[in-house]
Amino acid sequence: MKKTILRITLLIFCINSYSQIKHYTKQGVILNKTDSTAIPYVNIYSDTYKIGTVTNEIGEFLLNIPDTISDKTITINSLGFLTKKISLDKFTNQIYISPSTEILDEIQISTKTPKFEKLVDSIYTNLKKNYSNKRHLLKAFYRQTAIKDSSYLRIIEADIDLQEYGIKKPSDRDRIKVNNYRRSNDKMSSRYKKLWAIASKMFGEKNELVWVNKGNFIKIFSKTKEYSLYHKNILKNYVFDYEYTTSINSDPVYVFTFYKKSLDGIVPLENQQLSRIYINAKDYAVLKFEKVSGYKKGNKFKNFIKDNYYYTKIGDYYYLSSAYKSVIYKNKETKIHKLHTYKVVTNRDDYKKVKRKDAEKINKDFTNKKYKNDSIFWKNYPILPEIPLLEKMKSLIQKEKKLNKQYQDNSNEKE
């Protein structure tokens, strides 16, 4: 009885403590200094505390950092731009960063056309130098949206712990725990639900959160896995073409397109929609990976898939900063998955290990579960801002019931 009272007291204390933490809340947009255009997917983070956020498709960001930090320096970087360091005290609603055009001109003049076959060996050799090989925790925000035409069909948001075991361990070893979760009502078409039920019955359920993580390109960069780009058969079956050189701050970045020679299986949709890989020419780290694919049946494509994975150097290593996966189904319903790391925890004493029993399973659909929906928690949470069009579309899903009420009804807590 005493233990139960103690646990309840500690729980109440933790909830109250969290709600009382004061934050620096900064919201604005990152713009190109040359032409004032918004820049998407810019990394904004504290290198000291390994905490931060990323801009959305139109350059907007929401940054929440506890005011207990002593070093207020924030780093802002993006491919093709000079890195900018700025104090939190000097943050404004509009922050401009400069293109690295002068550096790029020097790089293009002095650099010969690189060969991917040689670069790939350097990437593999430097994996342990560029990516941590020790267990660490990524705290991340996950959003899944289902859209058709101009309407939302479903919204799912979750705060997750992604526990990785190092670069030499496959993503199958990673453990994902859902800490907070909220879900709207489901307006996916009856056809989609029927097909999903049939597929689940035939092949088992599919956990889409785990599926997104399994697409992490770096974790499948192996000589032994046939679906790895480093596997000899992949190098034989795919064509890699040098496209251009860009930069991140003063480092040159090589951009290669690639596509499969054969038309069997997964292939590029169009020649202008090639997959791409971005490689830092200085340390041979992969900074970005884009893949466009689709399943072919007869002469027609169905189920288009687009993958985008971004990696940012925080401290000594590169970590997954963002992941985007969109799937366009035959009936034109689209599922968009977004995962954004907002904190990297490397000291094992600073986080609680994700136990196997608490981790999401690849064959269990997590969207069917009911999780805690903590409204206090979400108030101070670094949610990725929706673009205006999606905000407008969000109102359509609330015609029958307010979104917050839907979140509450679909949680395991009732008012």
C-alpha positions as CSV (number, residue, x, y, z in Angstrom):
1,M,0.0,0.0,0.0
2,K,2.8,2.4,0.9
3,K,4.6,1.6,-2.4
4,T,1.4,2.3,-4.3
5,I,1.0,5.7,-2.6
6,L,4.7,6.5,-3.2
7,R,4.4,5.7,-6.9
8,I,1.3,7.8,-7.3
9,T,3.0,10.7,-5.4
10,L,6.1,10.5,-7.7
11,L,3.9,10.4,-10.8
12,I,2.0,13.5,-9.7
13,F,5.2,15.2,-8.9
14,C,6.7,14.4,-12.3
15,I,3.6,15.6,-14.2
16,N,3.5,18.9,-12.1
17,S,7.3,19.4,-12.6
18,Y,7.1,19.0,-16.3
19,S,4.2,21.4,-16.6
20,Q,6.1,24.0,-14.5
21,I,9.2,23.9,-16.7
22,K,9.7,27.2,-18.5
23,H,10.7,27.2,-22.1
24,Y,12.2,29.5,-24.6
25,T,9.6,29.2,-27.3
26,K,10.7,30.6,-30.6
27,Q,8.6,30.5,-33.8
28,G,9.4,32.0,-37.2
29,V,10.7,31.2,-40.7
30,I,14.1,30.7,-42.2
31,L,14.7,32.7,-45.4
32,N,17.3,32.9,-48.2
33,K,19.2,36.1,-47.7
34,T,19.6,36.5,-51.5
35,D,15.9,36.4,-52.6
36,S,14.0,36.1,-49.3
37,T,12.5,32.7,-50.3
38,A,11.6,30.3,-47.5
39,I,14.0,27.3,-47.0
40,P,12.5,23.9,-46.1
41,Y,14.0,21.3,-43.9
42,V,16.6,23.5,-42.2
43,N,18.2,22.1,-39.0
44,I,18.0,24.3,-36.0
45,Y,19.6,22.9,-32.9
46,S,21.8,23.4,-29.8
47,D,25.1,21.6,-30.4
48,T,25.9,21.7,-26.7
49,Y,22.6,20.2,-25.5
50,K,21.8,18.1,-28.6
51,I,18.2,19.5,-28.8
52,G,16.4,21.3,-31.6
53,T,14.0,21.2,-34.4
54,V,13.6,21.4,-38.2
55,T,11.7,23.7,-40.6
56,N,8.6,22.5,-42.4
57,E,8.0,22.6,-46.2
58,I,7.7,26.4,-46.2
59,G,10.5,27.2,-43.9
60,E,8.5,27.6,-40.7
61,F,9.8,26.3,-37.3
62,L,8.7,26.0,-33.7
63,L,11.6,25.7,-31.2
64,N,11.0,24.9,-27.5
65,I,14.1,24.8,-25.3
66,P,14.1,24.7,-21.5
67,D,15.3,28.1,-20.1
68,T,17.7,26.2,-17.7
69,I,20.3,26.0,-20.4
70,S,23.4,28.2,-20.0
71,D,24.7,28.1,-23.5
72,K,22.1,29.8,-25.7
73,T,23.9,29.4,-29.0
74,I,21.8,27.8,-31.7
75,T,23.2,26.4,-34.9
76,I,21.3,26.8,-38.2
77,N,22.4,24.8,-41.2
78,S,21.1,23.4,-44.5
79,L,22.5,22.0,-47.7
80,G,23.7,24.8,-50.0
81,F,23.9,27.4,-47.3
82,L,26.5,28.8,-44.9
83,T,26.0,27.6,-41.3
84,K,24.8,30.3,-39.0
85,K,25.2,30.5,-35.2
86,I,22.9,32.8,-33.3
87,S,21.9,33.4,-29.7
88,L,18.4,32.6,-28.5
89,D,18.2,36.2,-27.3
90,K,18.6,37.4,-30.9
91,F,16.0,35.2,-32.5
92,T,13.5,37.0,-34.6
93,N,10.4,35.9,-36.6
94,Q,12.5,36.0,-39.7
95,I,16.0,34.6,-39.8
96,Y,18.1,34.9,-43.0
97,I,20.9,32.5,-44.0
98,S,23.3,33.0,-46.9
99,P,23.8,30.7,-49.9
100,S,27.4,29.3,-50.1
101,T,27.7,30.4,-53.7
102,E,31.3,31.7,-53.6
103,I,32.5,28.5,-51.9
104,L,30.5,26.4,-54.4
105,D,32.2,28.2,-57.4
106,E,35.6,27.3,-56.0
107,I,34.6,23.7,-55.4
108,Q,33.3,23.2,-58.9
109,I,36.4,24.7,-60.5
110,S,38.9,22.6,-58.5
111,T,37.0,19.3,-58.1
112,K,37.1,16.6,-60.7
113,T,34.0,14.5,-61.4
114,P,33.9,11.9,-58.6
115,K,33.2,8.2,-59.2
116,F,30.6,6.6,-57.0
117,E,32.3,3.2,-57.0
118,K,35.3,4.8,-55.2
119,L,33.2,7.0,-52.9
120,V,31.2,4.1,-51.7
121,D,34.3,2.4,-50.2
122,S,35.2,5.7,-48.4
123,I,31.6,5.9,-47.0
124,Y,31.8,2.4,-45.6
125,T,35.3,2.8,-44.2
126,N,34.3,6.0,-42.4
127,L,31.0,4.7,-41.0
128,K,32.2,4.4,-37.4
129,K,33.9,7.8,-37.5
130,N,30.8,9.6,-38.8
131,Y,28.0,7.6,-37.0
132,S,27.9,6.5,-33.4
133,N,28.5,2.8,-32.8
134,K,27.2,3.0,-29.2
135,R,23.7,2.8,-27.9
136,H,21.9,6.2,-27.8
137,L,18.4,7.6,-27.7
138,L,16.7,9.8,-30.2
139,K,13.6,11.6,-28.9
140,A,11.4,12.4,-31.8
141,F,8.1,13.7,-33.0
142,Y,6.1,11.5,-35.4
143,R,3.2,12.6,-37.6
144,Q,1.1,10.5,-40.0
145,T,-1.5,12.2,-42.2
146,A,-3.8,10.5,-44.7
147,I,-5.1,12.8,-47.4
148,K,-7.3,12.6,-50.5
149,D,-8.0,15.5,-52.8
150,S,-8.5,18.5,-50.3
151,S,-9.5,16.5,-47.2
152,Y,-7.8,15.0,-44.3
153,L,-8.8,11.4,-43.7
154,R,-6.7,10.8,-40.5
155,I,-4.1,12.5,-38.3
156,I,-1.8,10.6,-35.9
157,E,0.8,12.3,-33.8
158,A,3.2,10.7,-31.3
159,D,6.2,11.5,-29.1
160,I,8.6,8.6,-29.3
161,D,11.9,7.3,-28.0
162,L,14.0,5.7,-30.7
163,Q,16.8,3.6,-29.1
164,E,19.5,2.8,-31.6
165,Y,22.4,0.4,-30.8
166,G,25.0,1.8,-33.1
167,I,25.8,2.0,-36.8
168,K,27.0,-1.6,-37.1
169,K,23.7,-2.9,-35.7
170,P,20.8,-3.3,-38.2
171,S,17.5,-1.3,-37.7
172,D,15.8,-4.5,-36.6
173,R,17.6,-4.1,-33.3
174,D,16.3,-0.6,-32.8
175,R,13.5,-0.2,-30.2
176,I,10.8,2.4,-30.5
177,K,8.6,3.3,-27.5
178,V,5.5,5.6,-27.8
179,N,5.4,8.0,-24.9
180,N,2.4,10.2,-25.9
181,Y,0.0,9.6,-28.7
182,R,-3.1,11.2,-30.2
183,R,-5.3,10.2,-33.1
184,S,-8.2,11.7,-35.0
185,N,-11.2,9.7,-36.2
186,D,-10.5,7.5,-39.2
187,K,-12.1,8.5,-42.5
188,M,-10.0,6.3,-44.8
189,S,-12.1,4.8,-47.6
190,S,-13.8,1.4,-47.1
191,R,-11.8,0.0,-50.0
192,Y,-8.5,0.9,-48.3
193,K,-9.6,-0.5,-45.0
194,K,-10.8,-3.7,-46.7
195,L,-7.5,-4.2,-48.6
196,W,-5.5,-3.4,-45.4
197,A,-7.5,-6.0,-43.5
198,I,-6.9,-8.6,-46.2
199,A,-3.2,-7.8,-46.3
200,S,-2.9,-8.0,-42.5
201,K,-4.6,-11.4,-42.5
202,M,-2.4,-12.8,-45.2
203,F,0.9,-11.3,-44.3
204,G,0.4,-10.1,-40.7
205,E,-0.2,-6.7,-39.3
206,K,2.2,-3.9,-40.2
207,N,3.6,-1.3,-37.8
208,E,4.1,1.8,-40.0
209,L,6.1,3.6,-37.3
210,V,8.7,0.8,-37.3
211,W,8.5,0.6,-41.1
212,V,9.6,4.2,-41.5
213,N,12.6,3.6,-39.2
214,K,13.6,0.5,-41.2
215,G,14.1,2.7,-44.2
216,N,17.0,4.5,-42.5
217,F,19.6,4.2,-45.3
218,I,22.6,4.3,-43.1
219,K,21.5,1.4,-41.0
220,I,21.3,-0.8,-44.1
221,F,24.6,0.3,-45.5
222,S,26.0,-3.3,-45.3
223,K,28.1,-5.6,-47.5
224,T,25.9,-8.5,-46.6
225,K,22.4,-7.2,-47.1
226,E,21.2,-7.4,-50.7
227,Y,19.0,-4.4,-50.4
228,S,22.0,-2.3,-49.2
229,L,23.5,0.1,-51.8
230,Y,26.9,-1.2,-50.8
231,H,26.1,-4.8,-51.8
232,K,27.9,-5.8,-55.0
233,N,24.7,-6.9,-56.8
234,I,23.1,-3.5,-56.1
235,L,26.1,-1.7,-57.6
236,K,25.8,-4.0,-60.6
237,N,22.0,-3.5,-61.0
238,Y,21.9,0.2,-60.4
239,V,23.3,3.1,-62.4
240,F,24.9,5.9,-60.4
241,D,25.5,9.2,-62.2
242,Y,27.2,12.3,-60.8
243,E,24.7,15.2,-61.0
244,Y,26.3,18.3,-59.4
245,T,28.3,19.6,-56.3
246,T,26.6,21.6,-53.6
247,S,27.9,22.4,-50.1
248,I,27.0,22.7,-46.5
249,N,28.9,25.6,-45.0
250,S,32.4,25.2,-46.4
251,D,32.3,21.4,-47.1
252,P,31.6,20.3,-50.7
253,V,28.7,17.8,-51.1
254,Y,28.5,15.5,-54.1
255,V,25.0,14.7,-55.4
256,F,24.5,11.4,-57.3
257,T,21.3,10.2,-59.0
258,F,20.7,6.5,-59.3
259,Y,18.1,4.2,-60.8
260,K,17.7,0.5,-61.5
261,K,18.7,-0.9,-64.9
262,S,16.0,-3.5,-64.9
263,L,12.3,-2.7,-65.1
264,D,11.4,-5.6,-62.8
265,G,10.3,-4.9,-59.2
266,I,10.8,-1.4,-57.8
267,V,11.9,1.1,-60.4
268,P,12.0,4.9,-60.9
269,L,8.6,6.4,-61.8
270,E,10.0,8.8,-64.4
271,N,13.5,9.8,-65.6
272,Q,13.0,13.2,-64.0
273,Q,12.2,11.6,-60.6
274,L,15.5,9.9,-60.0
275,S,16.6,8.8,-56.6
276,R,19.5,10.8,-55.1
277,I,22.2,10.5,-52.5
278,Y,24.1,13.4,-51.0
279,I,27.7,12.7,-49.8
280,N,30.0,15.1,-47.8
281,A,33.2,15.1,-49.8
282,K,35.3,16.0,-46.8
283,D,34.3,13.2,-44.3
284,Y,32.3,10.9,-46.7
285,A,29.2,11.1,-44.5
286,V,25.8,10.6,-46.2
287,L,23.8,13.8,-45.5
288,K,20.6,13.1,-47.4
289,F,19.0,10.2,-49.2
290,E,16.0,10.5,-51.5
291,K,14.4,7.5,-53.1
292,V,11.4,7.5,-55.6
293,S,9.9,4.1,-56.4
294,G,6.7,2.3,-57.3
295,Y,5.3,-1.1,-57.7
296,K,4.6,-2.1,-61.3
297,K,1.8,-4.4,-62.4
298,G,1.7,-5.0,-66.1
299,N,2.4,-1.7,-67.8
300,K,1.0,0.5,-65.0
301,F,2.5,1.7,-61.8
302,K,0.7,1.5,-58.5
303,N,1.5,2.6,-54.9
304,F,4.1,5.3,-55.5
305,I,6.6,5.7,-52.7
306,K,8.9,8.6,-51.9
307,D,11.5,8.4,-49.2
308,N,13.6,11.3,-47.8
309,Y,16.1,10.8,-44.9
310,Y,18.2,13.7,-43.5
311,Y,21.3,13.4,-41.3
312,T,22.8,16.2,-39.2
313,K,26.1,16.4,-37.3
314,I,25.5,17.1,-33.7
315,G,28.6,17.0,-31.6
316,D,31.0,14.3,-32.9
317,Y,28.6,12.3,-34.9
318,Y,25.8,12.4,-37.5
319,Y,22.3,11.4,-36.4
320,L,19.0,11.0,-38.2
321,S,17.4,14.4,-38.0
322,S,14.3,13.9,-40.2
323,A,12.6,11.2,-42.2
324,Y,9.8,11.6,-44.7
325,K,7.9,8.8,-46.4
326,S,4.8,9.3,-48.6
327,V,2.8,6.6,-50.2
328,I,0.3,7.3,-53.0
329,Y,-2.2,4.5,-53.3
330,K,-4.0,3.5,-56.5
331,N,-7.2,5.2,-55.3
332,K,-5.2,8.5,-54.9
333,E,-5.3,8.4,-51.1
334,T,-2.0,9.5,-49.8
335,K,-0.3,8.6,-46.5
336,I,2.5,11.0,-45.4
337,H,4.9,10.0,-42.6
338,K,7.1,12.5,-40.9
339,L,9.6,11.8,-38.2
340,H,11.8,14.6,-36.6
341,T,14.4,14.2,-34.0
342,Y,14.3,17.0,-31.4
343,K,16.8,15.6,-28.9
344,V,19.8,13.3,-29.0
345,V,20.8,11.6,-25.7
346,T,24.2,9.9,-25.7
347,N,24.9,9.4,-22.0
348,R,23.1,6.2,-20.8
349,D,22.7,7.6,-17.3
350,D,20.5,10.4,-18.8
351,Y,17.7,8.2,-20.2
352,K,15.7,5.2,-19.4
353,K,16.5,2.1,-21.5
354,V,13.6,1.0,-23.8
355,K,12.7,-2.5,-22.7
356,R,11.8,-5.1,-25.2
357,K,8.3,-5.5,-23.8
358,D,7.6,-1.8,-24.2
359,A,8.9,-1.5,-27.7
360,E,6.7,-1.4,-30.8
361,K,6.6,-4.7,-32.8
362,I,6.9,-4.7,-36.6
363,N,3.9,-7.1,-36.9
364,K,1.6,-5.1,-34.6
365,D,-0.3,-2.1,-36.0
366,F,0.3,0.6,-33.4
367,T,-2.6,2.8,-34.8
368,N,-5.1,0.3,-33.3
369,K,-3.8,0.8,-29.8
370,K,-5.1,3.4,-27.3
371,Y,-2.4,5.4,-25.7
372,K,-2.3,8.2,-23.2
373,N,-3.2,11.7,-24.6
374,D,-1.7,14.2,-22.2
375,S,-3.0,17.7,-23.2
376,I,-0.5,19.4,-20.8
377,F,2.4,17.6,-22.4
378,W,1.5,18.7,-25.9
379,K,1.3,22.4,-24.8
380,N,5.1,22.7,-24.5
381,Y,5.9,20.2,-27.2
382,P,8.1,21.0,-30.3
383,I,5.5,20.1,-32.9
384,L,6.4,20.6,-36.5
385,P,4.1,23.5,-37.8
386,E,1.6,22.5,-40.5
387,I,1.7,24.5,-43.7
388,P,-1.3,26.8,-44.2
389,L,-3.0,24.6,-46.8
390,L,-3.0,21.7,-44.4
391,E,-4.2,23.9,-41.6
392,K,-7.2,24.7,-43.8
393,M,-7.7,21.1,-44.6
394,K,-7.6,20.2,-40.9
395,S,-10.8,22.1,-40.4
396,L,-12.6,19.7,-42.7
397,I,-12.0,16.7,-40.4
398,Q,-13.5,18.7,-37.5
399,K,-17.0,19.2,-39.1
400,E,-18.5,16.5,-36.9
401,K,-16.3,16.9,-33.8
402,K,-13.5,19.1,-32.7
403,L,-10.0,17.6,-33.2
404,N,-9.1,17.8,-29.5
405,K,-12.3,15.9,-28.6
406,Q,-11.4,13.2,-31.2
407,Y,-7.9,12.9,-29.6
408,Q,-9.5,12.4,-26.2
409,D,-12.1,9.9,-27.4
410,N,-9.4,7.8,-29.1
411,S,-7.1,7.7,-26.1
412,N,-7.3,5.4,-23.1
413,E,-8.4,8.3,-21.0
414,K,-12.0,9.5,-20.8
415,E,-13.1,12.8,-19.5
